[in-house]
Amino acid sequence: MRAVVQRVLNANVKVDGEITGEIQKGILVFLGVTHDDQNADYEWISEKVANLRIFEDENEKMNYSLKDVNGEILLISQFTLYGDARKGRRPSYTGAAAPDYAEKKYEECGKYLEKMGIKVAYGIFGADMKVDLVNDGPVTILLDSKKNF
């Protein structure tokens, strides 16, 4: 499982011009699922996202986590995180999980975050989404549950 994590002041996602999810201060997470992701993968990603110390304290040092600042998460599915562009000019997406499997793991990840007491807003799996955000910092972190990077 892969995630692009961005600290935001606010963010929303629209499908067909309608807002389907929005947050204020928190983290925008683009989440990609691969074929062999299991519960341990979304649990690792969720724990990491909730506890990353990427929010500033009173001394402007990144010492606080999402949980510390009562932040929110906007969770967006993104199969293109498994795009492989090492050969040619068109990325291959064979590393991305099949849609049914990916949707199940995406939803399980969101539920796991909610069980941690975090407010989670969602995009619509498989939809053409328009994401609007105000990146705070900017702070962007890449996560991979298999620790490939």
N, C-alpha and C positions, 0 to 999 in steps of 0.2 A: 504494500500500500504506500502510496506517495501523497504528500501534501505540500502545497505552497501556502504558507502562513503569512498573512499581512496584518500588521497592527493598523487599525483604522479608527478614525474619529466617528465615522458612520459609514454605512453601506446598505445598498438594497439591490434586489434582483427583480427584473420584470420579465414576464412572459406575455406576449401579445399586448404589450402596453400596460399591463396590470402588475402592480407590485405583489409578488408572491411571498417575499420575505424581506425584512429590514431590521437593522440593528443600529444602536448608537455605539458608544465606545466599546471596542472589543477587538475581535479577530475575524478576518475573512479567511476561510479555509477552502481552497480548491482541492478536492480529493479525487485521486485516481486509484482504481482497484485493478489488480492483476489476477491471473487465473488461480493461483494457489494461496491467495490471502485467506487467513483463518481468523477466528476471534482474537487470537493473540495479536494480530496485526492491527486491527482497529482499536484494541485496548491500548497498545503501545502508543499509537498515534494520538489517541484521545488524552491519555495521561500526559504525554509530552506537550500537547497543545495547551491543556489546562494549566500546566505548571511551568511553562517556559517563562523565565524572568525577563520579559521584554517591555515592561511598563516602568516608567520612571518614578523614582521616589522623590522626596522633597529636595534632594541634592542633584537631581537630574541624572541619576545613575539608574540603569535598568536593573532594578532589584525586585520588582513586583510582578507577580503572575496575573493571569486573567482572573483567577479565583480571588486573589488579593484585592483587585480593583472592582470586583463584582461586574466584570465585563461580559459581553454577549458574543455569540458566535453566529456567523452566517456561513452555512455549510453548502457548498456548491459541488456537484459531481462534475468531474472533468477527465474523460478518458484520454484526452490528448497528453496527459502527463506521462503516459506510456508510449508516446510517439518516439520512434527511433529514426533519427535523421542522419545516421552515420554514412549511409550509402545513398547516392543519388540526391534528388532534390525534393522528392515527395516522401514525407515520413511514413513509416510502416507502423501500424497500430496493432500488430499481432500480440504485443505484450499486454494489451488491455483485456480485461475479463469480458466475457459475454454479457450482454445487457442485463439479463435476468439475475445472474450471479452478482454483478456489480451493484445493481439496485438494492439487492438484499443486504450486502455488506455496507453500502452507503447508509441505509436506514438503520442498521444495527449500530453503526458508529454514532449517528445522531442520538439514538436512544441511550447509548452508553454515556455520552456527554450530558444528556438531560438527567440521568441518574446521579451524576456527579453534582447536580444542583445548578448547572449552567443553563441559561436561556439560550435555546438554539432556534434560529430561523433557517428556512430551507429554500433552495431553488426547486425547480421541478425536474426530476430525473429525465434525461433524454430530450428535454425541450430546448428550443433555441432561446437562450437567455441573454438578457442585457444586464450587465452588472455595473453599478455605479458606486464608486467609493471615494473616500477621502483618506488616502494613505497617510498615516501619522509617523513622520520621521524623515524619510520612509524607513520602515523596518519590514524586511521580507526574509523569511527563513524557509529553507527547503528541508523536508523530512522524508525519510524512506525507512519503512519498518524492517526491511531486509538489510539496512545500513550500507547500501551501495554508495551512498555519499553522505 
